[in-house]
Amino acid sequence: MAKLEHGNFSVADVDEMLRFVQIAFPDFRVRGEGRTGDGRRWVHVGSDDFYLAFDQAEHRTPATRKPYDGAVGVNHLGWVVDDAEAVRARLTAAGYRESTVGNRHPHRTRVYFLDPEGNDWEFVEYHSDSPPERNDYGLPDG
């Protein structure tokens, strides 16, 4: 069995990404932080089993890619959460922009938000323990 242990991101602003993640996931804590050999800051935030690594980007090139624009790259990461509406409420209250597409489904609720870097994040709450219901792609999500 495989599982994701961490993701590593070069970001323009470590503190802004850390703020976004800790609002979305209040149980995530800073596991470690420091400086690279050339002085760039890094932070690991997550749980005992999983973390996100944010590394201060050395070059701040303007972002030209947008999620779902047809260019090569990651469109979003999907996170299973206990309460998608609570995530929505926290991120909205903190001023983050929602990018949710219509997605009514009897077995899941999904909300999407853009982080400070313009990346899209999906937060999905499942309303069923049944894999065929959770993974049903035959019902419209919009």
C-alpha positions in Angstrom: 0.0 0.0 0.0 1.3 3.4 -0.9 0.4 6.7 0.9 1.6 10.2 0.5 3.9 11.3 3.2 4.6 14.9 2.2 4.4 17.4 -0.6 7.1 20.0 -1.2 6.3 23.4 -2.7 8.5 26.4 -3.6 6.5 29.4 -2.7 6.8 33.2 -2.9 5.7 33.8 0.7 6.2 31.0 3.3 4.1 32.8 6.0 1.1 33.4 3.7 1.1 29.7 2.7 1.5 28.6 6.3 -1.5 30.9 7.3 -3.7 29.4 4.5 -2.9 25.8 5.5 -3.4 26.3 9.2 -6.7 28.0 8.6 -7.8 25.1 6.4 -6.4 22.5 8.7 -6.4 23.8 12.3 -4.9 20.6 13.6 -1.8 21.0 11.5 1.2 22.2 13.4 4.7 23.4 12.4 6.8 20.2 12.7 10.1 21.9 11.8 11.6 25.0 10.2 14.9 26.4 9.3 17.1 27.7 6.5 18.6 26.0 3.5 22.4 26.1 2.9 21.9 29.2 0.8 19.8 30.9 3.5 16.3 30.4 2.1 13.6 29.7 4.7 11.7 26.4 4.9 8.8 25.2 7.0 7.2 21.7 7.5 3.6 21.9 8.6 1.3 18.9 9.2 0.7 16.0 11.5 2.8 13.2 12.8 2.1 11.2 9.6 1.9 13.8 6.9 3.3 17.2 6.2 3.6 20.0 3.6 7.0 21.5 3.0 7.1 25.2 2.0 10.4 26.4 0.7 11.1 30.1 0.0 11.4 30.4 -3.8 14.7 31.9 -4.9 13.3 33.5 -8.0 9.9 35.2 -8.1 8.9 34.7 -11.7 5.4 35.9 -12.6 2.8 33.1 -12.6 1.4 32.6 -16.1 -0.3 29.3 -15.5 -3.8 29.1 -14.0 -5.4 25.9 -12.9 -7.4 24.1 -15.6 -6.2 26.4 -18.4 -4.9 23.5 -20.4 -1.2 24.0 -19.6 0.9 21.3 -18.0 0.8 21.4 -14.2 -1.2 20.5 -11.1 -4.8 21.7 -11.2 -5.6 20.9 -7.5 -5.0 18.6 -4.6 -8.0 17.0 -3.0 -8.2 16.8 0.8 -10.7 14.6 2.7 -12.1 16.7 5.6 -14.7 16.0 8.2 -16.7 19.2 7.5 -16.4 20.9 4.2 -18.7 23.7 5.2 -16.5 24.5 8.2 -13.5 24.7 6.0 -15.5 27.1 3.7 -16.5 29.2 6.6 -12.9 29.5 8.0 -11.3 30.3 4.7 -14.0 32.8 3.6 -13.8 34.6 7.0 -10.0 34.8 6.5 -10.6 36.5 3.1 -9.6 33.7 0.8 -11.3 33.4 -2.6 -13.6 30.4 -3.2 -13.3 28.8 -6.6 -16.0 26.1 -6.1 -17.8 24.8 -9.1 -21.3 23.5 -8.9 -21.2 20.0 -7.3 -24.3 18.7 -5.7 -23.9 15.0 -5.0 -25.7 12.9 -2.5 -22.5 11.2 -1.3 -20.0 14.1 -1.1 -19.7 17.8 -0.6 -16.7 19.6 -2.2 -15.5 23.1 -1.8 -12.5 24.7 -3.6 -10.3 27.7 -2.6 -7.4 29.5 -4.2 -4.3 29.8 -1.9 -2.1 32.9 -1.8 0.0 31.5 -4.7 -3.1 31.0 -7.0 -3.2 27.2 -6.6 -6.6 25.5 -6.3 -7.3 23.3 -3.3 -10.3 20.9 -3.1 -11.8 19.9 0.3 -14.2 17.0 0.1 -16.5 15.6 2.8 -17.9 12.2 2.1 -21.4 11.3 3.3 -21.0 7.6 2.8 -18.6 4.9 3.8 -19.4 2.9 0.7 -16.6 3.1 -1.9 -19.0 2.7 -4.8 -21.1 5.7 -3.5 -18.1 7.8 -2.6 -16.5 7.2 -6.0 -19.7 7.5 -8.0 -19.0 9.4 -11.2 -22.3 8.6 -12.9 -24.3 11.1 -11.0 -24.0 14.8 -12.0 -21.9 16.9 -9.6 -23.4 20.2 -10.9 
